[in-house]
Amino acid sequence: MALFDNPFFRSKDNNAENEYTEGVLCIQKNDFYGANSHLKSAARGGHVSALYNLSLINGGGYISPYDVDFSIDCLRKAARGGHPKSQEFSPWIDKAEDTSFGTVALAMFAAKFAAGNVLSHILVMVGCKLYAALCAKYGVEDEVIAYELDAANHSDYQFIHNFIRRTGVSKSIYSGGLNRLEKGAAADQITDGLNQLHVGLKQSGHDDKISLMTRCTIVGYVISKSKYAKSASPLLGVDNVVVK
């Protein structure tokens, strides 16, 4: 499992080190729920590699529900602890939050990212922060949510309709959302950026399941920061999605 960290960092706390080792063993057995539990214990003991692996598990859809903000928090803590990959990617999240990363850059990154059967935790973290920040910056959360959910409602995939239902947003709110965007306006450019991201993922060989889950995750995150947050259910990982 090359995505996950070897123990570059060791803790002086024997319990934390043992918990990290148990977490790695769980990863090797594809037991990501067990890994998440052990790695959280190791992280509480200050284990830097445990923090990075937690960001990957929780940001990459390995478990359900998964928490993007927790994933970002773990990555930033790992970066402060000197973890090299975390130090490389943490500034991307900062730039996503101030919208200087940009939708084009994200789509280009997606087009070059090696395809796999799980979500890219970096792509998810940056995408969620970027699109939530853009929607808030231009005050277009309602328009973007309505457009995205209305478009998703035309999908042939049942798991997309399950996602829509879990957002808790009434159909009366997003019905007609495809016709609300003024061409060239902020909401139109934001949804076009999501289209470009989807195309980038497909270009890099990602299948429909991962490409659509990435988009749904970003839209779900935007909803979690909107006025609809209280009615929305937590995000589900790849293990809970049956493509039909």
N, C-alpha and C positions, 0 to 999 in steps of 0.2 A: 504494500500500500504506500507507494512513493509519495503521495500527496501529504501524508502525515509525517510529523517530525520524529527523527531519531533523537535520542536524549543528548542534544548539544549542551543543554544546561542541566546541571544536577543541583539538587537542593541539599543544604546542610541538615535539613530536617529529615530524618530517616523515614518517618511516617509519610511525609509528602513524596519522597522518592519511591517508596513501596507502592503508594497509591498510583503514582505515574506509571510504574511498571505494570501494575494490574490493568490500568487503562489501555496501555499499548497492547497487552495480550488480548484484551477484549476487541480492540480494533482489528487485530490479526484474525479474529474469529467472526468479524463482521457484526459483533455485538455492540452497536453504537450507543444503545441506551446504557449498557453497563459501563462502556468507556466514558460516557458523559458523566456518570455518577462518580467514578474513580478520579477522573481528571479534575472535576470540581473540588474534590477533597485535596488533590495535589496542588491545585491553584491556590487554595486557601493557605497552603503552606509556602506559597511564593514560588512555585515551580514554573519557570518561564515557558518551557516547551509545552507544558500542560495548558497554559493560557492560549498559546497559538493553536493547538489542536482543538481546544474548545471553540475557538472562533471558526474553525473549519467545519466541525460537526454541526454547530448551531447555525451557521450561515450557509451551509451547503445542502440543507434539506435532508440530512442523514437521519434525523429524528423528528417526531411530531409530538406536540407542536414545537416549532422552533422560533427562536427569538433573535431577530436581526440586531436589535439594539444591544443585547447581551453579547452577541458575536463581535460587534464593533468595540464594545468596552474591553473584551478580552484581548482583541488585537492591539488596542492602544496600550494596555497594560504590558503586554508582551514586548511592544516596541520600546517602552520606557525601561524595560528590563534588559534591553540589548539584543533582542531577537532579530536577526538580520532580515528575514522575510517580512516580519511585521514592520520593521523600520522602513522597508521599501514601500509597502502598501499603505501604511497609515497616512502619509501625506495625501494620497489619492482621495481618501475619505474626507480629509480637511478641505480639499479643493472641491469635492462634490458638495459639501455643505455650503460653501460660499459661491457655488455654481460656476467656478472658473475651470472645472474639469471639462465640462461641455458634453452635449449629447453625441456629437460627431466623434469625439475621442473615445467615448464609451462604445459606440457601435464599431469603431475600428478595432478596439481591443477585443470585442466579441468575435469579430471576423478572424482573428488570429489565435483565439484561444482553443486549445486542443479539445476535441469533442470527447464526452464521457457520458456515463449514465447517471451522474449526479449534477446538481447545480454548482456553478463556480462561486465559492463563497466570496471571493473578491468582487466579482461582477455583481453579485446580489447586494453586497454591502454598499458598494459605490453607487449602483443603480438606484437603490432605495433612497439613499441620502440625497442623491442628485435630483431625482424627480420630485421628491417631497419638498425639497428646497425651492425648486423652480415653481411648483404649484403655489407654494406659500408666498414666494417673492412677487408673483404676478396676480395673486388672489384668484386663481382659476381652478381651485380644487374641485368645485362642483361641476364645472364644465368638463374637465378631464375625466372625472369619475363617471359622469353620465355617458360620455362618449365611449370610454373603454368598456363599461358594463353592457351598454347597448350593442356594441360590436361583438363582445364575447357571447351575448345571448343568441347570436346567429351561428354559433359554432356547432359542428356536428358531434363534438366530443362531450360525453356525459360529465367527465371530470371538470370541464370548464363550467358547466351549469351547476355542478356541486359547489364550485368555488363562488359563483355568483350568489348562491343561496347563503353561503357562510358569511358573506360580507354583511348580511342583514339589511342591505339597501333595498328598499321597495322598488318594484318594477315601475311603479307610477313616477318615481323620481328620475330613473334613467331612460324611460321610454322616449324615443325621439331624440336621443342624445347625438345620433349621427348627423342630425340636421342643425345642431345648435352652434357649431363652430364657424366663426368668421374666418375666411381664408386669409392666412398670413398672420392672424392674431396669435397671442401667446399660447393659448390652449391648443390651437391648430399646430403650432410648431412643436409643442411638447408631445402631442400624440404622434406627430410625424417622426419625432425622435425615437419613440417606442417602436414605430414601424421599422425604422432603420436598424435598431437594436435587434429586432426579430430577424431581419434579413441577414445581419452580420452573423448571428448564431447559426442560421441555416447554411451560410457560406462556409463556415468552419466545420460543418459536418454534424452539427447537433440535430437530433431528431425532433419531431413535433412536440413530444412530451416535454423535453427539457426546455425547448425554446418557448413554449407556451407557459410552462410553469414559471420560468424566469419573469416573463411579462406579468403573469398573475401575481407573483410575489411582490413585484414593484408596485402594482396597482393596489394590492392588499395593504402594503405598507403606507401608501399615500392615504388610503381610507382610514388606517389606524391613527393617523395624525389629523384627521378631519373631524367635522362635527358628527360623523357617523361612527366614530370609534367605539362608543358604548354598545352599539348593536352588533359589532363585528366579532366573529369568532377568531381564535388564534390561527396562524398559518399552519398548514400541514406540510410535512416533508414528502419526499419521493416515495417513501415506503407506504404511504397512505393513499397514493393516487393510482387508481386503476384506469388505464386508458381504454375507453370504449367510444 
